[in-house]
Amino acid sequence: MGRLEFDELTIDLEHRDVRQGDRDVHLTPTEFAILELLARRAGRPVSSREIARHAWKGGEATPDAVRVHVGSLRRKIEPDPSVPRYIVTEPWVGYRFIGEPRE
């Protein structure tokens, strides 16, 4: 469970810390929940509905709320948010985290 590492992105699941290259990334609890879900399922599409259930702990969240939070997350972790390297949109499905974790 401890740590997921992708290229320049490190996610410490136990301490809820994220680093992009040599800088700390400060995420909201919702952003961290989204990142954790997507990173744990790297390479597989995750529906917006599933993201909403996970990040909002079963509460209600609209697809627009998911989109806004993913956009904020991209601005924080992507080297160039306009050309996502880690989180890509899966049209009519949701999102996919690109990359395999380093061992």
C-alpha positions in Angstrom: 0.0 0.0 0.0 2.8 2.5 0.9 3.9 4.3 -2.2 3.1 4.6 -5.9 5.8 6.0 -8.2 5.3 7.1 -11.9 8.1 8.9 -13.7 8.3 12.1 -11.8 5.2 11.7 -9.7 5.3 10.0 -6.3 2.2 9.3 -4.2 2.8 8.3 -0.6 -0.5 6.6 0.3 0.2 6.1 4.0 1.2 9.8 4.6 -1.0 11.2 1.9 1.9 13.1 0.4 2.3 13.8 -3.3 5.5 15.0 -5.1 5.9 16.1 -8.7 9.6 16.1 -9.5 11.3 17.9 -6.6 8.2 19.8 -5.4 5.5 18.9 -2.9 2.0 19.0 -4.3 -0.8 20.0 -1.9 -4.1 18.3 -2.7 -7.5 18.6 -1.1 -8.9 15.3 0.4 -11.2 15.0 -2.7 -8.3 15.5 -5.2 -6.2 13.0 -3.3 -9.0 10.4 -3.3 -9.4 10.9 -7.1 -5.6 10.6 -7.7 -5.4 7.5 -5.5 -8.2 5.7 -7.2 -6.9 6.5 -10.7 -3.3 5.6 -9.9 -4.2 2.3 -8.3 -6.0 1.4 -11.5 -3.3 2.8 -13.8 -3.9 1.9 -17.4 -7.6 1.2 -16.9 -10.5 3.5 -17.5 -12.5 4.6 -14.5 -16.0 6.0 -14.9 -17.0 9.4 -13.6 -19.7 7.7 -11.5 -17.1 5.4 -9.8 -14.8 8.4 -9.2 -17.8 10.3 -7.6 -18.7 7.3 -5.3 -15.1 6.9 -4.2 -14.1 10.5 -3.7 -17.3 11.7 -2.1 -17.6 8.5 0.0 -20.9 7.4 -1.6 -22.3 10.9 -1.5 -23.8 12.7 -4.5 -21.5 14.4 -7.0 -22.4 15.4 -10.5 -20.2 14.7 -13.5 -19.4 18.4 -13.6 -18.1 18.2 -10.0 -15.8 15.3 -11.0 -14.7 17.2 -14.1 -13.9 20.4 -12.1 -11.9 18.4 -9.5 -10.0 16.4 -12.1 -9.1 19.7 -13.8 -7.8 21.1 -10.6 -5.8 17.9 -10.0 -4.3 18.2 -13.5 -3.2 21.8 -12.8 -1.4 20.6 -9.7 0.3 17.4 -11.0 0.7 17.7 -14.7 3.9 19.3 -16.2 1.6 20.8 -18.9 -2.1 20.6 -17.9 -3.2 21.4 -21.5 -1.4 18.2 -22.6 -2.1 15.7 -19.8 0.7 13.2 -19.2 -0.9 11.3 -16.3 -4.7 11.8 -16.3 -6.4 11.6 -19.7 -10.1 11.8 -20.5 -11.8 8.7 -21.8 -14.7 10.2 -23.8 -18.2 9.1 -22.6 -16.6 7.0 -19.9 -14.4 9.0 -17.4 -10.7 9.1 -17.0 -7.6 7.0 -17.2 -4.3 7.3 -15.4 -1.5 6.7 -17.9 1.7 4.9 -16.8 2.7 1.8 -14.8 4.0 2.2 -11.3 7.7 1.7 -10.8 8.5 -1.3 -8.6 
